[in-house]
């Protein structure tokens, strides 16, 4: 079911909400600079559109590269005419056109993607750029709803997929969708739109939150190796052919200093006192082993320096130099919103030692945690390709959010460096709350034994987490694990009670959408319980909100947890709505309203809606009409119906549904 939130301040303007106007708005031509600006600004959205429209038979890895190639070849070589582009008529007020360049580039992307979809088997696709050697790249796996939606899109024709995406992702009206399809060269746009309408999608999935999930994001990728045996055979031939060239190149001219004391760092870019101080390992801040016991605030600044290499000045100098100016061969990553620049001054040393055949150094500069790693055997040091640099924002961390840091990640396992106040750690399977927690050894240096990481799959039979001092942490693919809580948004507590553990058992698998987003905490809050029609039991409504370190980019998800079938007490709940940003279910606005289409055992469909305690009445309009006094609503409906929910608050205000 498609939900639309009334609170405009919670929904940032997007290109899909600023439909371009007619030619009178921007003239008869589009400048290359105007098209380039639109492409750069909206590149992730354009690649997502191309990925969704391209034929699914190519495979996910090839379709990712094809989508990037389509968008990167979209930029015109010269000023291009906008006539015949099928652009909608100009709008006024809040819907006024402000980005004609985006509509122009979107149309070219759509044409190219549809051309790939209509290519016959004996005609090759255009060159796949950018090219990736030795790796298979594909988006992160989503949940059951995303998988069902992907299968539904795969069953559509190319024009049908284009109509579905324009309508549900770009939010174009039916007339606008037909005009854009006509301009893109679709022979029968009306039939394509009707095909998109008939698409069989999971209940509650007719909203663009699923289309905007990580399952369909070609810019947030996982990497796996290609055929290693074949690569080895080809590699031997290449090495044999290039050996003479390498030897001659070495003889013709060698660099003056080689890898040198700065390791994989690029050449110096600045000479000033602050930069030089940040590069001096002798000026690193090192806390004592007991300072945390007497500090007014327990955070990363009170962590002592640990590890067997904290006195290795050559290693520390190398790590600081790479941090200040990473060379071209250094792998650099940063969580969203985290600056990847050099330190403003001397940083604090948290750890330096060998972990899992790698030398790891952890720094903290008050704003960020920085992890430097290089191969313990020195492999790659000659050309700087063996180094890696990771950044994670940690400003404002307190004891609850400064409990552990990821020090090593290998083969589906992760090892943490724990805070000095952590005395024990236990491995928890969120999906199996009745299972006994397993002890995890924490070494003398504060490093844990390897523990498994979550591997999101369609089945999702396990989700590991660590309990440290009562706090529950889970790895979401970043340097800092996310803390899981349960309860009211203004006073969340630890996940310790049976009710809290059961709620998280049915919610854990939905954490996959928060991976790699710089998440600080995730709170689950049961805001309502609703009797189901026909005496089918009672459903729980939960709101799950992921807060980030940067403040912006929070993600809110409403779900309904209906009675589970026999033998499956912890079946995941059904997602009712998702929203990015905004204040719903957060400490500033601890209230919620959500709805979903529900199919009873007698095959009848119902619109179920529920609000938090502040809601005094709920009203549904659109495809389903109904109103109820109080915060619960149950209205007969039909499969595929859409409705807009609004609620009245006790203070006289109004609230829109999450989504």
N, C-alpha and C positions, 0 to 999 in steps of 0.2 A: 504494500500500500504506500502510496506516495504522500509524504508528509511535507508541509511547508511551514516554516517558522515565521511568525509575524514580527518578531523582534529584529528590526532591520539593523540595529547596531551590532548584533551578533553575527551578521552575515556579510562579509566583505564583498565588494563589487568584483565581479568576474567578467571575462570577456563574453560569456554566454548570457549575461544579464545586460550587456550593452550592445545590442544588436546594431550593426552598422546601418546607416541611413542610405538614402538614395544618392544618385550622382550629384544632385544639387548640393549635398552636404560637403563633398570633397573633390568635386571636379571630375573630369573625364579620365584622368590617369592617376596611377599610384606610383610615387617615387620609389626607387630602389631603397633609399634610406628609410622611408616610411614602412616598407615591407620588412626590411631587416630589423627595425626596432620592434615591430609586432612579433616577428619570429623569435627574437632573442627573449623578449619578455614572457611570451607564452609557449616557449619551446616544450616544456614537459607536457602541457595540455595538448599541443598539436601532435606530439609523438604518441600520446595515449590514444588520440582519435585515430591516427593512422594504424596503430596496433590493433584496435578493435575492428576496423573496417577490412584490413587485409585478410586474405583467405586463411582459415585456420589450418588447412592441410599442410602448410609449410613446416609446421612444428614451431614450438614456442621460441627456441633459440634463434632460428632463422627469421622468424617474424619480428623479433626484437630488433635485429640488425636491419631488416628491411624497413621497419618503421622509422628508425633513425635516418636511414638513407633517403627515404621519401621526403622527410621534412627538410633535410639538409640540401636536397636538390630543388627545393621549392622556390628559393629566392630567385626572382627574375634578374636577367642580365641588364635590363634597361627599363626605363619608364614604360609601364604596361597599361593598356586601356582597361578600364573597369566596366565598359559597356557590355551588356549581355551577361553580366555576372549573376543575375538573378537576385540582386540584393533587395531586402524588404524596404517598404516605404519608410520615410523618416518618422521618428517618434518624438514625443515631447515629454517634459517633466522628468520624472525619475528614470524613465526608460529611454531618454534621449540618446542618440548614437554618439559615441565618443571614440570609437576605435575602428575606423573603416579599414585600416591596414590589417587588422586581425581577420576580418571577414574575407578580405582578398586572399591572404595567405591560407586561411582555412579552406577556401574553395579550391586552391591549387593542390593542397594536401589531399583533399577528398578526391579530386580527379585522378591524382597519381595512385592513390590507394585502390580506387575502383578499377583503374586500368590493370593493376596487379591482380585484382580479383577476377577480371574477365580474361586474363591471359590464358591461351590454350596450353595444354601440357607440352606441346612441342616447341613453344616459344619461351625462352628463358626470361626470368625477371630481370629488371635493371640491375646494374652492379650494386652489391650490398656494401654500402659505406656507412659508418666506418667499419674497417675490417678488424677482426680480433683473431689472433693466432694462438692455438693451444688451449683455448677456453671455450666452453659453452656457456652462454649467458642467457638467463631466463628470469622472469619476475618471481617474487616470493609467492609461495603458495598461500591461498586464502582458506576460508572455511567451507562448509558444505553449501552455503548460499552462493558463494562466489563460483564454486565448481558447477552448481546447477545452472547459474546464469551463463557461464562460459559454454556449457553444452548447448543451451538454448540459442546462443548467438551463433555457434558453429552450424546449427541446423538451418540458419537463414542464408539467403543469397547475399551477394555483395551489396546490391542496392538495399536489400532489407536490413542488413546490418547498419548501413549508412543512415537509413531512416531512423532506426532504433537509437543510434548514438546521437544524431542531431536532435531528436526529440527529448531523450531522457538525460543525456549528458550536457548538450548545448542549450537545452530548454527552449527550443524553437517551437512555435506554434505549427499546426498542421499546414496552413497555407505557406508559412515561411519555409518549412521543411521541403515542401514540394518545389518551391521556387529554387532553393539551393540545389536540390537533386537535379532539376532540369538544367541549371547552369553547369552542373558537373558532368552532364552528358548522359544521365539516366533516361532511357527511352520511355519508361512507364513509371513515373514517380508516384502516382496514386496507388498503383498496385504494390509498390515497394513499401509505402506507408501502411497499407492494409496488412501486408505480411508482417511488418513490425508489430502492429497491434495484436495480431494473432499469436505472437510468440509465446510459448509456454514457459513462464518464468516462475521461480519459487514465490510462495505467498509472502507478501511484504517486501519484495525485492524491486518493485517498480519505483525505485528512487535512485538518484545518481550516486548515493553514498557507496553502493556496491561497485558501480562503474569507476568510482574514484578510489577504490581500495587498492592495496598493494598487489593483488592478483593481476590487475590490468595496468600496472605502472612500469613501462619499459625503461624508466630512469632510475628505479630502485631494484637492482639486480642481484642475483646469486650467480656464482661462478663455479663451474665444475670442469675438470680436464676432458679433453677429447680422447680419441683412441691413442693411448700411451704407447702401445707396441708399434703401431704404424708411425707415430711421430718419431720414435727412436730409430726406426729403420731409415726414415727420411733424414733424420738429423745426422746420422753417420755419413750419409752421402754429402750433405751440405758441409759438414766439418772437414771431410777429406778434400773437397773442392776449395774450401776457403782457407785451409791451413797455410798454404804458401802466401796468400795475401796478408794474413795476420803477421806472419814472420817478417815479411818485407816491410809492412807498416811499422813494426816495432824497431826494425833496423834503421829506417829512414828518420825517425825522430821519436824520442821518448820524452814524457813530461818531466819537468824539473824535480818535483817532489813526490810524485805518486800519490797514494792514499793519504799519507801524511798524518799529522796530529789531529786534524779536523775531520778525519773520516770521510763520510759521504757528503759533507757540506759543500755547498757551492762557494765560489770565491767571495772574499769579504765585500760587503756592499756599503759599509759605513765605518767611520772611525770617530767615535765620540765616547765620552766617559760612561754614559749609561749602557751603551752597547757592549763596551769592553768589560764592564762590571758583570753583566749578565753572562758573559762567556768565561768568567773566571771560576773554576771549580772551588777555589779556596774561599770564595765569598758566598757559597751556598749556605742557606739557613739549615741548621741541623738541630732538631729538638731532642732533649734528653728523654730517657726511657720513662721518667716519672712525671713529666710536666703536665700530662693530661689529668693527673689525679688532683691537681690544685688549680687548674685553669678555670676561669669563670665561664668559659664556653668550650664545650668539647666538639671539635670539628677537625678537618684535615690539618689545620695549622698546629694541632697538638700531637700529631702522630710522630713518633720517633723515626729516625732513619734506620732501616733494617736491611739485611742481606749481606752476603759474603764479599761484595765488591764495592762497599761504600767508601773505601779508602783508595780505590783505583783511580787516581787523578787522570790518567790517560783516557780511560773509559768515560769519565764524567766530562772531561773537556770535549771529547768527540761527540757525546750526546748533546751537550749544550750548543756546540757549533752547528750540528745538524738541525736542531730546533730553530736556531736563529736564521739559518739560510739553507734549507734542504736542497740537495742537488736533484738533478733530473731523474736519477735512478732510485730515489727514495720514495717508498709508498706512503703517501700522506692521506689520512682520513680525519674527519671531524664531524661531530654530531651537529644537527641543524642549529644554526644560530651561534655556533662557537667560532670565534676568530682563530685563525691558524697562524697568526704572526708571532714574532719573537717576544720574549719576556721584556717588560719595561725595566726590570732590574734583577738583582739576584733572586733566584727562586728558592723554594724549600725542597730538600731531598727527602723522599719518602722511602725509596727502595732502590737497591742496586745489587743484582745477583744473577745467578744462572738458574733458569727454570725451563725444564723440558728442552734442553739442547739449544737454548737461546739466552743471550745476555739481555736482561731487561733493566731499564732504569725508569723510575717513576718520579716526576716532579709535581710540585703544586705552586702556583703563583698567586693564589688568592682568588682568582677568577676561574682557572682551569686546572684540570689534571692532565699532564702530558706523559705519554708512554713512549719511550724510545726502546727499540729492540734491534739486535743484530745477531747473526749466527754465532754460536759459541765456538765453532771450529774455524772461524775467520773466513768462511766461504762468502764470496761476493765483496770482500773488503777492498779488493784491488780496483774495482770500478764503482764501488758505492751502491751496488744493486742489492746488497744483503741487508739494508737498513729499512726500518719502518718507523713511522711517526704517527701517533694517534692523539687527538685532542678531544676532551670532553668538558663541557661547562659544569662548574660545581659551586658557583657563587651562592652565598647564603646557606651553605650546608651546615646542619647542626648534627647532634649525636645520632638522631634517628635516620638521617640521610647521609651520614659519613661513617657507615658501618663497615663497608668493604669496597674494594676496587678489584677489577679484573687484572691479573698479572700475566696470565697466559691462556691461550685458547688453541687447542689442537684436537683434531679428529673427533668432533662432537663432545669434547670435554672442556671444562674450564676450571682454572684454579684462581682463587681469590687471595688477596692480601687483606687481612682483617684488621679492624681497629684495635688498638692496644687494650681496650676495655672488653673486648670479646673473649670470653673464656671457653666457649664451646660452640659447635655448629652441628646442626642435624639436617639431613636431607629429607625433604618432604615431597610427596607426590600430590599435587593439588587435586588431580582428578580422582584420587583414591583417599579421601579424608579419613577413612577408617583404618588404613594401613599404618603400621608402626613406623615412626620416624627412625631413620638410620643415622647413627653417629658418623661424623666426618672428622677426621684427624686434622688438627691445626698444629703445624710444626712450631718449633721454638722461634722461628723468624716471623711467625704470623701468617705463613702461606698454607692454604688448605691442600689436602689431597685432591686429585682430579674428581670433579663431580659432573654428571651428564648435563648437557644443555637441552633446551626444548627444541624439538624438530617438528615444526608445524606440518601436519598432514591432514588429509580429508577425514581420516578416522580419529586422529588425536586421542590416543589411548593413554598418554602420560604427559605430565607437565611438571618438571622438577623445579623445586624452590629450596631455599636455605632458610632455616630458622636460627637466628643469632640473638640470644638474649631476649627472646619473645618476639622480636621483629621478624617479619617474613619478607624475604628478598627473592627476586627472580631475575635471571639474566635475559635481557632483551637485545643482546647483540652489541652492547656498548661497554665503555670502560666502567661506568658506575651502574650497578644493578638497581632495578626499580623496587621501591618499597610497596608492598601490598597492604591495604587497610580495609576496614569494614565499618560501616555505620554512618551517622549523620555527617554531611559534608563539613559542618563546622566543628565537629568533635569526633573525627574518625578514630577508631581504636585498632589494636592488633587483631589479627585473624586467629583467635584462640577458641572461641565458643563453638559448639557443634553447629549452630545456625550459621555462623560466619563461614565455617569450613565447608558446609554443604553448599552455600551460595557460591563460593569460589570454585567448588568442584564442578559446578555447572556453567561457570563463567571463564575458567582458565584458558580454554582453547581459543577464546576470542581475543586473547592478548596478542595474537600474531599481528594484528593490524597496528599495534603500537611499536613494533620492532624498528629500531633505527631512527626514532623520532626525538631523541633526547629526553626521554621520559624520566621524571623524578619520582612520582608516586602514582599509584592507581588505586582509587577507592571504589568499592562496591556498596551501594546503598539501596536497601529495599524501601521504596517509597509508597507502596500500596499492595494490598492483597484483594483479589477479586473472585467472588463465586462465579463459576462458569455456567453457562446456560445448560439446561437439561440435567442438572445434578451431576455434572462431570467432575466435581471437585473444586478446589480452590487454586488459583494461579497467583504467583508472586511476581510483582513488577519490580525490576531492578534497574538502577541507573549506574553505569560504570564510567568514571571520568578519569582520564589520564592527564596529569599536570606535568608540564615540562620545566626544565631548569630555566629556560629563557622567558617563561611567562606566557608568551604567545604560542599558538599551535596546539592548544589543549584539544583533546578528542573526547567526545561524549557519546555514549552508546546506551540506548534503552532496550531492554529485553524483557520478554515474558517467559516465565518458567512455569509451564503447566505440569500437572501430575504426570509422573514418568511411568512407562510400562513396567510390568513385573519383571524383575531380574535386572533392570537397568535404572537404578535409583539416581544416577548422576548424569543423565542424558543432558547435553548442552541445551541451554535455553534458545528461544527463537528471537533473532534480532528484529526489533520493531522500528528503530530509527537510529540514525547516526548524525552527528554534527561535528564540525571542526571550528574551534574558537567559541566565543560566546561565554555566558556565565551560568547556563543551566546546570543544575546538579553540583555547582561549585560553592565554596564558602561565601561568595558575594551574593549569590542568588540560590539558596538551597531549596529549590522547588523544581517540579518536573510535570510534564504532561506528555503522554504517548499513547498510540493506538496501533492495532494490528488486525488483519483479517484472520479469523480462526475457524477451522473446519471441525465441526462436532462429529461424534461417532455416527450420527444418523445422516451424515453427508451434507448437512445444512451449514451454510456459511454465516458467520456473525462478525460484526465490527465490534471489537472490544477496545475500550479506552479507559485509562485511569490517570488520576493526578495525585500529587502529594497532598498533605494535609491542609495546605493553604487554599486549595481549589474548592470552590463551593458549588459550581455547576459546570457541566461539560456539554458542548454543542458540536454536532457534526453536520457539515454542509457539503454540497457537491454531488458525487455519485451516490452517497448514502446520507440520508437526513435523519436527524434525531437529536433529542435533548434530554438531559437527566439532571435532576437536582442532586447535589452531592458530587463526589469526585469519581464515581464509577459509571460507565455507560456500556450498555449491551444493546445492539441494534441488528436485526436481521439484514443480511447483505447477500451479494452474489460474488462469485469468484471473479477477480480482476477489478472489482469496484475500487474507486478512489474517493477519498474524502478529505476534507480539511477540518482540523480540530481546533477549537478555541475554548478556553476556560475562563471563568470568572473567579477572581480572588477575593478573599475576605476583606481586603482593604479597598475594594472597589476597582482594582486594576484588572487587566486581562493578560492572559498567557497563551502563547501559541505552542503547538506541539514541537518536540525536539525533531530536528531534521532540516 
